[in-house]
C-alpha cells in the first residue's frame, strides 16, 4: 500500500518541480494531469491564472489547488512564485526586462516603456459598456467601499482619498476581516470597488459573496478578464500590464488600475459638475487653512 507524503516532510520550496515528480504516483488522475502539464510547460504555467490552467487542462480549479497543497504550498500563487524562482534570476522577479548591467537611464527607459505599453493595452481592451455602467454606478452610489490587498490596497486608498470629494461616505479596507464586516452590512445603493491584480484573492472573493445578496453593486478592477473576480462582479474593468504574472509586486498593473480609477473619477465628476465644483471649493478652503 502506498502512502501519500506528508507536506511537512517534502523538500524546501526551491525545488517545486522535483516535489511534483516525487508525489506524482500518489496523485489522483486529474491531479496527475495537472502535474504533468506543469512539468511539461513550466514557462507557460507561471503566466497563468488558476482559471486559465483549469480550462487548458480541462479540470476543476479545486484540483489544481489540491495539487499545490499536496506539494506543500499554500495555493497556486505560492506555487507559481516558487516555480518562477527556479526558472529566473532574482532580479527578473522585479522587472523581467532589465539586466544587471543596465544603467539607471536604461532601467528608467525600460520601466517607462512597460508602463506606456500597459496603458495602451488597457485602452485597447477597455469595454465601453462596462465603463459606462461603472461610472453610472459611482454617480448613483450612496456609499462607496474600496477593497484591496497588498499593492492593490494602495489603489483602494487612492479611491478613498479622491472619491470623498463626491460628498458621500467613501472607505477603503485592506484588512480581510473589515472587508467581510463591511460587505455584510452593505445595502442597495452601495458600491464596492474591488481591486485585485490576479482576480483570485480568496478573501476578496469571500467578501463579494457576502455583499451581493445585500444588494450592493460590485465593480472589479483586475488584470485578468477571465478570473473568478471578473465572473463574480457585476461590472469588470480590465487593466493589462506587460509584466510577469507571478510577480507579487505587480508594479505596472498597479498603475493601470490607478488609470482606470482616474477614468471613473473624471467620468463621474463630469456628470455632476455643479456638485463637485462646490465640494472642491469647500475642500480647497479647508486645506488652505493648514498651509503657512
N, C-alpha and C positions, 0 to 999 in steps of 0.2 A: 504493500500500500504506500502510495506517495503522499508526502506531507507538504503542504504549502509553506514556503519560507516565511518566517516572521519578519515584518518590515524593519524591526529594530535590529535584526541580525544581518541585514543587507549591507553591501559596501557603501562607502560615502557617496554623496550625490554627484561626485565629479566623474563618475563612470556610468551614466544612466543607460547607455546602450548595452553595456556589459550586464547591468542589472536586468534589463529587459530579456536578454538572451538567457540569463540564468533561471528566470521564472517562467519562461515560455512553455515548458512542458506541463506546468501546473495551472495554466490558464484555461478558461472556457474557450470554445471555438470562436465565439465573437471577439473575445479579448485577444486571442491569438491572431485574428485577422487584423486587428488594430496594431498589435505589437509588430507583426511582420511588415505592415505598411510603414511604421516608424523606422524600422531597421533599414528598409529599402529606400526610404525617401526622407532622411533626416533634415536636409536643407529646405524641403518644402514644408515640413511639419512646423518648423519654428515660425513660419509666416502665417500659419493657420489659426483660426479660432476653433474652439471645440465643435462648434456647429459646422464649420467648413469640413473638418476632418470626418465628422459623423456622416455627413452627406456623401463625401468622397468614398468612404469605406462601406457605406450603406449599413450602418449600425447605429445604435442609440447613443446619445451623448453620455448617458449614465454608464455605458460600457467602457468608454474611454476614461471616465472619471474613476471607475473601479480599478482599471488597469494602473492608473497613476498611483492610486492608494496602495495597491499591492506592491508597487515598485518602491514604496517608501516616501512618496511625495504627497503634499497636502492637496494637490489638484493639478489640472492640466497646465495652468500658467507656471506653477513652480517647476513642473517637469520641463517645460519649454525653456525656461531660464537656464536650467542645468544643462540641457541639450545644447543650447547655444553656446554656453561656456566651454563645452568640449570642442565646438567647431570653430570658434572665432577667438582671437586675442581679446584681452580685457578692454582695450581702448575701443573696439568695434561695438561694444555694448553701449557706449556713449554716443558715438556717431559713426555709422557704418561706412562713411566715405572718406574720413580723414585718415592720415597715416602719421606715424610717429615723427617723420621728418618735416611735416608741414610747418610753415612759418605762421605766425599769428594772423597775417593778412590772408594767407591761403585758407586757414581754418575759418576765418570770418566769411570769406567768399563762398566756401562750401556750405556753411551753415545757412547763410542768407539765401543761397541758391535753393537749398532744400525747402526753406520756408516759402519762397516765391513759387516753387513748383507745387507745393501743397495748397497754397491759396488758389492757384489756377485750377488745380484738380477739383477743389471744393466748389469753385464757381461753376465748373462744367457739370457737376453731378447734383448740385442742389436742386431739390424738387420745388418748383414754384408754388404748387398747390399746397404742399406741406408747409412751406414757409408762410403762405397766406393764412393758413389755419393757425399756425403758431402765433403770428402777430395779432390775429383776432382774439385768440385765447388770452394773450397777455393784456390786451386793451380792456377786455371784459372781466379780468380777474379781480376777485375780492381780496384775495391774499395770494402771495407767491412764495413758494418754498423752493430752495435750490439744494440739491443733494449731490455730493461728490466726495470721493475718497482719494487719498494720496495727492498726486498732482492735480487731479480733477477738482479737488477741494478749493484750489486757488481760483478756478473758473467760477465755482459756486459763490465764493466770497466776492468776486467781481460783480456778479449778478446782484448780490445784496447791496453792494456799495452804489451801483448805478441805478437800479430799478426802484430804489426807495424814493427817487425823485418823482415817481408817478403818484405819490401821496397815498399809497396803500402799504400795509404791512408786508415786508419782504425779509425773509430769514433764511440764512444758509446753514446747513448742517453737514458736518463731516463725520460725526460720531454715529455709528450704526444704531445705537440704542435711541438716540434722539431722532434719527430718521424714522425709526419704527413708531416711536411715540407720536410724533407729529403727523405721520401718514395715517395712523389710526384715528386721528381727530380731525381730519380734513372733512370738508363739506362741499356740496355742489357750488361751483363758482370759484373754488380754489384751483390754483395751477401749481403743479410740481414740475420744475425743470431739472432733469436728471442728466448729469454729465458723466460719461464713462468711455474711456478710450476703447476698451475691449468689448464693452456691452455685455460682459459675462460676470460682473461682480455679483456674488450671491446675496450680499447684504442689500445692495441696491434693488435687486430683483424682488427680494422679500418685502421691502418697503412698498414697492409698487403694488404688489399683491394685496397689501393692506389698504392702500389708498383708492384703488379703482372701485371697489364696492361702495365706497363712501361718496362717490360722485365727482371726485377730483379729476381734472384733466392732466394727463401726463405727457410732457414734451421731452423727448430723448435727444440728446446731443452726443453722438458717438462716431467712431471711425469705421464701424463695421455695420453695413446696412442689413446684413442677414444675421445679426446677433440676436440672442434671446431678448435683450433690451429693446431692440427695434421691433421685435414681434409683439412684445407686451405693451409698449407705449401707444398712446392714441395718435401721437404725431412724432415723426422722426426726422431730424436734420442730421445729415451725414457730412462730416468733415474729413477729407482724405489728407494723409500726410505720408510722404515717401520716406518711411523710416522702417527699421527692423521691428516687426510687430511684437516680438517677445520683450522688447525693451521696457522695463518698468517705468523709466522716467518719461517716456512718451513725449519727448521735447517738442517736436514740431507739431504734433497733434494738439497740444495744449493751445498753441497759437491759432490753429484752425478753429478750434472750439470757441476761443475768445472772439474770433472774427464773426462767427455765427451769432454769438451773443450780441455783438455790436450791431449786426443787421436787425436782430429782434428789437433792440433798444431804439434804433433810429426809426424803424418801421412803425413801432408803437408810438413813438414821440410825434411823428408827423401826423398821426391820426387824432391826436388830442393836443394840438399846438397851444391853444389858449391856456389849458390847464397846466401843461408842462412849463410854459413861459412864466406863469405866475409862481409855480413851485420853485423854478430855478432862481427867480428874483429873491424869494424868501431864503433859499439856500445860500445865495451869494451874500446877502445881508448878514445872515447868521455867521457864516465863515469869516467874513471881513472883520468882525469884532474880535477874532482870535489873532489877527495879524498886528504886528507892531507898526 
